[in-house]
Amino acid sequence: MTPEELKAQLALAVKLGKEVEAENAKIKIKAEKLEADNVAMMTKFEALSKQIEDGGGDIKQLEEMAETIKELQSEISDVRSKHQKPSLVLPEDAKTALKQVAGGAIGSFLAQKKRDGGVKADDLNDFMSIAAAGVADKVKALNIATDADGGLAIAEILATDVLDYARNSYPILQEVGFKSGMTRNYRQLVNLGGVGVRRGAENTDGQTKIDPATGKYVSTATQSYAEVKSNTFQASAEPLISDHAMSAPDIDIYNDLIVDLGIEVGEWLANDVTLGSGALTGGDGTARGILGSRLDITNLTGESWKPTKGAGRRNADVFPAYATGVAGDMGANDKTRVDWLLKFMRQLPVRYRMGAKLYMNENTLSVFELARDANERPVFRVTYMDGEPRLNGKPVVLDDNMPDIATDAAFIMYGDLKLAYAINNGDVEKMQINPYIVRGATVVEYDKEMFEMIQRSDALIIGVATTNAAA
């Protein structure tokens, strides 16, 4: 990129960044008002629900309140979806210009500090602030009149590159949903059925309703709801960069840093999303992972054995499981293993099957690849379309975080993961330089916060190699 092109793209980045920042400020105010209304309405809903459980209250009022809450939550998601990310709004050439200028900013900063007598404690500035300052200096040097402060959103662009690399490195992260409306302690109602359907003939008021649980006509049918909440989880990564590389202003460390951070952040994020226990460790919360706290296969009493709707229904924050009936296997031979897989895939409600995929690791896939019939012919012919394997006509997502087949192991999932589970960026996104803790190298400390939440628990079924079952 020539100096003239660089100047033009930086000027465009500043202009668009300012416009995005102004629009996002308006959206934030509106979203915060809606969220406050939602919290107040949820508090009233919970109080009325308790009143009804105790034998009082108006069920019709509860139903109307639930509809109002759902409309509010839908509006919140719509408003937040209008929040624009500079990494998506800026043209690629403008982002390239920002990265080109930011690339040498850290090295230039440390080189200058060395000339000034070394890096001091109060020089441990935020990595992104240093990069942004480097870009701002370049903007001024090019005589771009627009004030760059706050307009370039360099922090968001750097952070987005990290997460993009993380998602590309770990397949499971490409499959989960990203819910734009989610915030800290975000709450949402999940309809568990019971919506009455009026049926009547001409010139009648159609007072009879159909109970969706039984399919029979009843005079009333009360809707039932469950509440699901978002959860915050955090982690830190600390890639090392040699002092030689960090102090050389002509070395662009940006790309190598993004790769290092992407690998470390992706490994943490994929593991948490899949296996996180939801517990607090060292003050930082882990995610309530799909196969962690979202799965309860306790023999006889486990939540994952219970139905989604009706009496004795499953906790809305837990996914359903389907047992193999054999500890550490799907069956005694290839026939029983194949039979189990086919029955397992039938457990997913039909409405989710169009976008459904199978999730497993490569060792599990090989079990199906090696399955043979009585004439030693492969039962499944694993085909490849669009670069991904297909088993029994469905795409297979291979991820190393999925467990091997073992006793009580949740080794396979089937469903639409985007509808079942969602994550979103949290409020904390920080990179900081620390040249003290490792001799001869500089550590870049990266802190990341995320939100996660279950959405439709019946959009995913989990296969477990266990003899555990419902009572």
C-alpha positions as CSV (number, residue, x, y, z in Angstrom):
1,M,0.0,0.0,0.0
2,T,1.5,3.3,-1.1
3,P,1.7,6.3,1.4
4,E,-1.2,8.0,-0.5
5,E,-3.3,4.8,-0.3
6,L,-2.5,4.4,3.4
7,K,-3.5,7.9,4.2
8,A,-6.8,7.6,2.3
9,Q,-7.7,4.3,4.1
10,L,-6.7,5.6,7.5
11,A,-8.9,8.7,6.9
12,L,-11.8,6.5,5.9
13,A,-11.2,4.3,9.0
14,V,-11.3,7.4,11.2
15,K,-14.5,8.7,9.5
16,L,-16.4,5.4,9.6
17,G,-15.2,4.7,13.1
18,K,-16.6,7.9,14.4
19,E,-19.9,7.3,12.7
20,V,-20.2,3.8,14.1
21,E,-19.3,5.0,17.6
22,A,-22.0,7.7,17.5
23,E,-24.7,5.2,16.3
24,N,-23.6,2.6,18.9
25,A,-24.0,5.2,21.7
26,K,-27.6,5.7,20.7
27,I,-28.3,2.0,20.5
28,K,-26.7,1.4,23.9
29,I,-29.0,3.9,25.6
30,K,-32.1,2.3,24.1
31,A,-30.9,-1.2,24.9
32,E,-30.2,-0.3,28.5
33,K,-33.8,1.1,28.9
34,L,-35.3,-2.0,27.4
35,E,-33.2,-4.3,29.7
36,A,-34.3,-2.4,32.7
37,D,-37.9,-2.8,31.7
38,N,-37.3,-6.5,31.1
39,V,-35.8,-7.0,34.6
40,A,-38.7,-5.2,36.2
41,M,-41.2,-7.3,34.3
42,M,-39.4,-10.6,35.1
43,T,-39.5,-9.7,38.8
44,K,-43.3,-9.2,38.6
45,F,-43.6,-12.5,36.6
46,E,-41.7,-14.4,39.2
47,A,-43.8,-13.0,42.0
48,L,-47.1,-13.8,40.2
49,S,-45.8,-17.3,39.4
50,K,-45.1,-17.9,43.1
51,Q,-48.6,-16.6,43.9
52,I,-50.2,-19.0,41.5
53,E,-48.1,-21.9,42.9
54,D,-49.5,-21.0,46.4
55,G,-53.0,-21.3,45.1
56,G,-53.8,-17.7,44.2
57,G,-53.2,-15.3,41.3
58,D,-54.6,-15.0,37.8
59,I,-53.3,-17.5,35.2
60,K,-54.6,-15.3,32.3
61,Q,-52.6,-12.4,33.7
62,L,-49.5,-14.6,33.9
63,E,-49.9,-15.6,30.2
64,E,-50.3,-12.0,29.1
65,M,-47.2,-11.0,31.2
66,A,-45.2,-13.9,29.6
67,E,-46.1,-12.6,26.1
68,T,-45.0,-9.1,27.0
69,I,-41.7,-10.4,28.3
70,K,-41.1,-12.4,25.2
71,E,-41.8,-9.3,23.1
72,L,-39.5,-7.2,25.2
73,Q,-36.7,-9.8,24.9
74,S,-37.2,-10.0,21.1
75,E,-37.0,-6.2,20.9
76,I,-33.8,-6.2,23.0
77,S,-32.2,-8.7,20.6
78,D,-33.4,-6.7,17.6
79,V,-31.9,-3.5,19.1
80,R,-28.6,-5.1,20.1
81,S,-28.3,-6.7,16.6
82,K,-28.1,-3.2,15.2
83,H,-24.9,-2.6,17.2
84,Q,-22.2,-2.3,14.6
85,K,-18.7,-3.7,15.0
86,P,-16.0,-1.7,13.3
87,S,-14.3,-4.9,12.3
88,L,-17.4,-5.7,10.2
89,V,-18.2,-2.1,9.0
90,L,-14.8,-1.0,7.9
91,P,-13.7,-2.1,4.4
92,E,-10.9,-4.6,4.2
93,D,-8.4,-2.1,2.9
94,A,-9.1,0.2,5.8
95,K,-8.6,-2.6,8.3
96,T,-5.4,-3.6,6.6
97,A,-4.2,0.0,6.9
98,L,-4.9,0.0,10.6
99,K,-3.1,-3.3,11.1
100,Q,-0.2,-2.1,9.0
101,V,0.3,0.9,11.2
102,A,-0.4,-0.9,14.5
103,G,2.0,-3.7,13.6
104,G,5.2,-1.9,14.6
105,A,3.7,0.2,17.3
106,I,4.6,-2.1,20.2
107,G,8.1,-2.6,19.0
108,S,8.5,1.1,18.5
109,F,7.2,1.7,22.0
110,L,9.6,-0.7,23.7
111,A,12.5,0.5,21.6
112,Q,11.9,4.1,22.7
113,K,11.6,3.0,26.4
114,K,15.0,1.2,26.1
115,R,16.5,4.4,24.8
116,D,14.9,6.3,27.7
117,G,16.5,3.9,30.3
118,G,14.2,0.9,30.3
119,V,10.6,0.0,30.8
120,K,9.2,1.0,34.2
121,A,6.2,-0.3,36.1
122,D,4.0,2.6,35.1
123,D,4.8,1.9,31.5
124,L,2.8,-1.3,31.5
125,N,0.1,0.2,29.4
126,D,-2.7,-1.7,27.8
127,F,-1.5,-3.4,24.6
128,M,-4.4,-2.1,22.6
129,S,-4.0,1.5,23.9
130,I,-0.3,1.4,22.7
131,A,-1.4,0.2,19.3
132,A,-4.2,2.8,19.1
133,A,-1.7,5.5,20.2
134,G,0.7,4.3,17.4
135,V,-2.1,4.6,14.9
136,A,-3.1,8.0,16.2
137,D,0.5,9.3,15.8
138,K,0.6,8.0,12.3
139,V,-2.8,9.7,11.5
140,K,-1.4,13.0,12.8
141,A,1.9,12.5,10.8
142,L,-0.2,12.1,7.6
143,N,-2.1,15.3,8.4
144,I,-5.5,13.7,8.6
145,A,-7.6,16.4,10.2
146,T,-10.2,14.2,11.8
147,D,-9.6,13.4,15.5
148,A,-8.7,9.8,15.8
149,D,-9.4,9.3,19.5
150,G,-12.1,6.7,19.9
151,G,-12.9,6.6,16.2
152,L,-10.4,3.9,15.1
153,A,-11.7,1.2,17.5
154,I,-8.3,-0.5,17.1
155,A,-9.0,-2.6,20.3
156,E,-12.1,-4.1,18.8
157,I,-10.4,-4.9,15.5
158,L,-7.4,-6.6,17.2
159,A,-9.7,-8.6,19.5
160,T,-11.9,-9.7,16.7
161,D,-8.9,-11.1,14.8
162,V,-8.0,-13.2,17.9
163,L,-11.5,-14.7,18.1
164,D,-11.7,-15.2,14.4
165,Y,-8.5,-17.2,14.5
166,A,-9.8,-19.1,17.5
167,R,-13.0,-20.1,15.8
168,N,-11.2,-21.2,12.7
169,S,-8.9,-23.4,14.8
170,Y,-11.6,-25.2,16.8
171,P,-14.6,-26.5,14.8
172,I,-17.0,-26.6,17.8
173,L,-16.7,-22.8,18.1
174,Q,-18.0,-22.3,14.5
175,E,-21.1,-24.3,15.4
176,V,-22.5,-22.7,18.6
177,G,-24.8,-19.7,18.2
178,F,-23.8,-16.1,18.8
179,K,-26.6,-14.3,20.5
180,S,-26.4,-10.5,20.0
181,G,-28.9,-9.7,22.7
182,M,-27.0,-11.4,25.5
183,T,-25.6,-9.4,28.3
184,R,-24.4,-10.0,31.8
185,N,-27.1,-11.9,33.7
186,Y,-29.4,-11.8,30.7
187,R,-32.6,-13.8,31.3
188,Q,-35.0,-15.3,28.9
189,L,-38.3,-17.3,29.0
190,V,-38.5,-20.6,27.2
191,N,-42.0,-21.8,26.3
192,L,-42.5,-25.4,27.3
193,G,-45.8,-25.9,25.6
194,G,-49.4,-25.9,26.8
195,V,-50.5,-23.3,24.2
196,G,-54.2,-23.9,23.7
197,V,-55.4,-24.1,20.1
198,R,-59.0,-23.0,19.5
199,R,-61.2,-25.2,17.4
200,G,-64.7,-24.4,16.4
201,A,-67.2,-24.5,13.6
202,E,-68.8,-21.6,11.7
203,N,-71.0,-19.4,13.9
204,T,-69.5,-20.9,17.1
205,D,-67.0,-19.3,19.5
206,G,-64.6,-22.3,19.4
207,Q,-64.2,-22.6,23.2
208,T,-62.7,-26.1,23.0
209,K,-58.9,-26.3,23.0
210,I,-56.3,-28.9,22.1
211,D,-53.9,-29.9,24.9
212,P,-50.6,-30.4,23.0
213,A,-49.3,-32.8,25.6
214,T,-52.1,-35.3,25.1
215,G,-53.7,-34.3,21.8
216,K,-57.1,-34.3,23.5
217,Y,-59.6,-31.5,23.6
218,V,-59.8,-29.7,27.0
219,S,-61.7,-26.7,28.1
220,T,-58.5,-24.9,29.2
221,A,-54.8,-25.2,28.4
222,T,-52.3,-23.2,30.5
223,Q,-49.0,-22.2,29.0
224,S,-45.9,-23.1,31.0
225,Y,-42.6,-21.3,30.9
226,A,-39.1,-21.9,32.2
227,E,-36.4,-19.2,32.7
228,V,-32.8,-19.6,31.4
229,K,-30.0,-17.2,32.3
230,S,-26.7,-16.2,30.8
231,N,-23.5,-16.9,32.6
232,T,-20.1,-15.1,32.6
233,F,-16.9,-17.1,32.1
234,Q,-13.3,-15.8,31.8
235,A,-9.8,-16.9,31.0
236,S,-6.3,-15.4,30.4
237,A,-3.6,-16.2,27.8
238,E,0.1,-15.3,28.1
239,P,2.1,-15.7,24.8
240,L,5.8,-14.9,25.0
241,I,7.6,-12.7,22.5
242,S,11.4,-12.4,22.6
243,D,12.8,-9.0,23.6
244,H,14.7,-8.9,20.3
245,A,11.4,-9.1,18.3
246,M,9.5,-6.8,20.6
247,S,12.2,-4.1,20.5
248,A,12.7,-4.0,16.7
249,P,10.4,-1.4,15.2
250,D,10.8,-2.9,11.7
251,I,9.4,-6.3,12.9
252,D,5.6,-6.6,12.5
253,I,4.7,-8.8,15.5
254,Y,1.0,-8.4,15.0
255,N,0.3,-11.5,12.8
256,D,2.4,-13.9,15.0
257,L,0.7,-12.5,18.1
258,I,-2.7,-13.1,16.7
259,V,-1.8,-16.7,15.9
260,D,-0.4,-17.4,19.4
261,L,-3.4,-15.8,21.1
262,G,-5.9,-17.4,18.8
263,I,-4.6,-20.9,19.5
264,E,-4.5,-20.3,23.3
265,V,-7.8,-18.5,23.5
266,G,-9.5,-21.0,21.1
267,E,-8.3,-24.0,23.1
268,W,-9.7,-22.5,26.3
269,L,-12.9,-21.4,24.8
270,A,-13.6,-24.7,22.9
271,N,-12.8,-26.7,26.1
272,D,-15.1,-24.6,28.3
273,V,-18.0,-24.6,25.8
274,T,-17.7,-28.4,25.6
275,L,-16.7,-29.6,29.0
276,G,-16.9,-26.6,31.4
277,S,-18.3,-27.3,34.8
278,G,-19.7,-23.8,35.5
279,A,-17.7,-23.7,38.7
280,L,-15.6,-20.8,40.1
281,T,-11.8,-21.5,39.8
282,G,-9.5,-18.9,41.2
283,G,-12.2,-16.3,41.1
284,D,-13.0,-16.7,37.4
285,G,-16.1,-18.6,36.3
286,T,-15.9,-21.4,33.8
287,A,-18.6,-21.9,31.2
288,R,-21.5,-24.3,31.9
289,G,-20.3,-26.6,29.2
290,I,-22.6,-28.7,27.0
291,L,-21.2,-31.9,28.3
292,G,-20.3,-30.4,31.7
293,S,-22.9,-29.0,34.0
294,R,-25.5,-29.0,31.1
295,L,-25.6,-32.8,31.3
296,D,-26.9,-34.9,34.3
297,I,-26.8,-38.6,33.8
298,T,-27.1,-39.7,37.4
299,N,-28.6,-43.1,37.5
300,L,-32.4,-43.1,38.0
301,T,-32.6,-39.4,39.0
302,G,-30.5,-37.5,36.4
303,E,-32.2,-34.5,34.8
304,S,-31.0,-35.6,31.3
305,W,-33.3,-38.6,31.4
306,K,-36.4,-36.5,31.9
307,P,-38.8,-35.2,29.2
308,T,-38.7,-31.7,27.9
309,K,-42.3,-31.0,28.6
310,G,-45.1,-32.2,30.9
311,A,-45.1,-33.6,34.4
312,G,-41.6,-34.3,35.8
313,R,-40.0,-32.2,33.0
314,R,-36.3,-31.6,32.7
315,N,-34.6,-28.5,34.0
316,A,-34.5,-26.1,31.0
317,D,-30.8,-25.6,31.6
318,V,-29.9,-29.3,31.0
319,F,-29.7,-31.2,27.7
320,P,-31.4,-34.6,27.1
321,A,-29.3,-37.8,27.0
322,Y,-29.8,-41.1,25.3
323,A,-27.9,-44.1,26.8
324,T,-26.3,-46.9,24.9
325,G,-27.2,-49.4,27.7
326,V,-23.6,-50.7,27.6
327,A,-20.8,-49.3,29.8
328,G,-18.1,-47.9,27.5
329,D,-19.6,-49.1,24.2
330,M,-22.7,-48.9,21.9
331,G,-23.2,-52.6,21.8
332,A,-21.5,-56.0,21.7
333,N,-21.0,-56.0,17.9
334,D,-21.3,-53.9,14.8
335,K,-25.0,-54.7,14.3
336,T,-26.0,-53.5,17.7
337,R,-23.7,-50.4,17.3
338,V,-25.4,-49.5,14.0
339,D,-28.8,-50.1,15.5
340,W,-28.1,-47.8,18.4
341,L,-26.9,-45.0,16.1
342,L,-30.0,-45.1,14.1
343,K,-32.3,-45.1,17.2
344,F,-30.2,-42.3,18.7
345,M,-30.7,-40.1,15.7
346,R,-34.4,-40.7,15.9
347,Q,-34.5,-39.1,19.3
348,L,-34.1,-35.6,17.9
349,P,-37.4,-33.8,17.2
350,V,-38.2,-33.7,13.5
351,R,-38.3,-29.9,13.5
352,Y,-34.6,-29.7,14.2
353,R,-33.3,-32.3,11.8
354,M,-33.0,-30.1,8.7
355,G,-30.0,-28.2,10.2
356,A,-28.8,-31.0,12.4
357,K,-25.2,-32.3,12.5
358,L,-23.3,-35.1,14.3
359,Y,-20.5,-34.0,16.7
360,M,-17.8,-36.4,17.7
361,N,-14.0,-36.9,17.6
362,E,-12.1,-38.8,15.0
363,N,-11.8,-42.0,17.1
364,T,-15.5,-42.2,17.3
365,L,-16.0,-41.7,13.6
366,S,-13.6,-44.5,12.9
367,V,-15.8,-46.9,14.8
368,F,-18.6,-46.2,12.3
369,E,-16.2,-46.2,9.4
370,L,-15.0,-49.7,10.4
371,A,-18.4,-51.2,11.0
372,R,-19.0,-54.2,8.7
373,D,-22.0,-56.3,7.8
374,A,-22.1,-60.2,7.7
375,N,-20.2,-60.1,4.4
376,E,-17.5,-57.8,5.7
377,R,-18.8,-54.9,3.7
378,P,-18.7,-51.4,5.2
379,V,-22.1,-50.5,6.7
380,F,-21.5,-46.7,6.4
381,R,-19.7,-45.1,3.5
382,V,-18.5,-41.9,4.9
383,T,-18.7,-39.3,2.1
384,Y,-17.2,-35.9,1.9
385,M,-19.2,-32.8,0.7
386,D,-18.1,-29.2,1.0
387,G,-14.9,-30.4,2.8
388,E,-16.7,-32.2,5.7
389,P,-17.5,-35.9,6.3
390,R,-21.1,-37.1,6.2
391,L,-22.4,-40.1,8.1
392,N,-25.9,-41.5,7.5
393,G,-26.5,-38.5,5.3
394,K,-25.7,-35.9,8.0
395,P,-22.6,-33.7,8.3
396,V,-20.1,-34.7,10.9
397,V,-18.2,-32.1,12.9
398,L,-14.9,-33.5,14.2
399,D,-13.6,-31.8,17.4
400,D,-10.8,-33.0,19.7
401,N,-12.7,-31.8,22.7
402,M,-15.4,-34.5,22.2
403,P,-14.6,-37.4,24.5
404,D,-13.6,-40.9,23.3
405,I,-16.1,-43.8,23.8
406,A,-15.6,-44.8,27.4
407,T,-17.7,-45.7,30.5
408,D,-20.3,-42.9,31.1
409,A,-18.6,-40.8,28.4
410,A,-20.8,-38.4,26.4
411,F,-19.1,-39.3,23.1
412,I,-21.5,-38.1,20.4
413,M,-24.1,-35.2,19.9
414,Y,-26.7,-34.8,17.3
415,G,-28.8,-31.7,16.6
416,D,-28.7,-28.0,15.7
417,L,-26.1,-26.5,18.0
418,K,-26.7,-22.9,16.9
419,L,-30.3,-23.2,18.3
420,A,-29.2,-25.2,21.4
421,Y,-26.4,-23.1,22.8
422,A,-25.1,-19.5,22.4
423,I,-22.1,-17.5,23.4
424,N,-21.3,-13.8,23.0
425,N,-18.5,-11.4,23.8
426,G,-18.3,-10.1,27.4
427,D,-17.4,-6.7,28.7
428,V,-13.7,-7.4,29.3
429,E,-11.2,-7.5,26.5
430,K,-7.7,-6.5,27.5
431,M,-4.1,-7.1,26.4
432,Q,-1.2,-5.8,28.6
433,I,2.5,-6.0,28.2
434,N,4.6,-7.5,31.0
435,P,8.4,-7.5,30.4
436,Y,9.3,-8.6,33.9
437,I,8.1,-12.1,34.7
438,V,10.3,-13.9,32.0
439,R,13.9,-13.0,31.5
440,G,14.8,-12.2,27.8
441,A,11.1,-12.2,26.7
442,T,8.0,-10.0,27.0
443,V,4.7,-11.6,28.0
444,V,1.5,-10.3,26.5
445,E,-1.2,-10.8,29.0
446,Y,-4.6,-11.3,27.4
447,D,-7.8,-11.3,29.5
448,K,-11.1,-12.3,27.9
449,E,-14.6,-12.5,29.2
450,M,-17.5,-14.3,27.4
451,F,-21.2,-14.9,28.1
452,E,-23.0,-18.3,27.5
453,M,-26.5,-19.5,27.6
454,I,-28.6,-22.5,26.7
455,Q,-31.4,-21.7,24.3
456,R,-33.5,-24.7,23.2
457,S,-32.5,-27.7,25.2
458,D,-34.4,-30.2,22.9
459,A,-32.5,-29.0,19.8
460,L,-29.6,-31.3,20.8
461,I,-29.5,-35.0,22.0
462,I,-26.3,-36.4,23.6
463,G,-25.3,-40.0,23.4
464,V,-23.7,-41.5,26.5
465,A,-22.0,-44.9,26.8
466,T,-23.6,-45.8,30.1
467,T,-25.9,-48.3,31.7
468,N,-27.5,-45.4,33.7
469,A,-31.1,-44.7,32.9
470,A,-34.3,-43.1,34.1
471,A,-36.2,-44.5,37.1
